[in-house]
Amino acid sequence: VITAESANTVTVTLPEISFGHSPIPALAVSGVSISTSDAGSYRLAKDGFDLTVNNVNYVGGELTGTTDGGTLSMTYSVTPGAMPMSIECSFEGTKNAE
């Protein structure tokens, strides 16, 4: 889910991830910059994030994404709690009609 904050920033809610016995909850990352290209697509970017959900700290690396014609492609990394390495995530989705 992408929610506008201002003309140049959005909040991106990253989907919940099934990860063994410790699922990662949906993470609402605010302050993601958004820019447009001459072709009409959008680029999303944030250098990193640090969130606490249900008393667990989630540290994210660079978040990048593009939207074009109702399709969103996104990549990011996240390290939950004291895990010694990050989890690399990528996904693609299409806009739902409301």
PyMOL commands that set and color helices and strands:
alter all, ss='L'
color gray80, all
select strands_A, chain A and resi 2-4+9-14+27-36+42-46+49-53+56-60+63-68+71-80+87-94
alter strands_A, ss='S'
color yellow, strands_A
deselect
rebuild
show_as cartoon
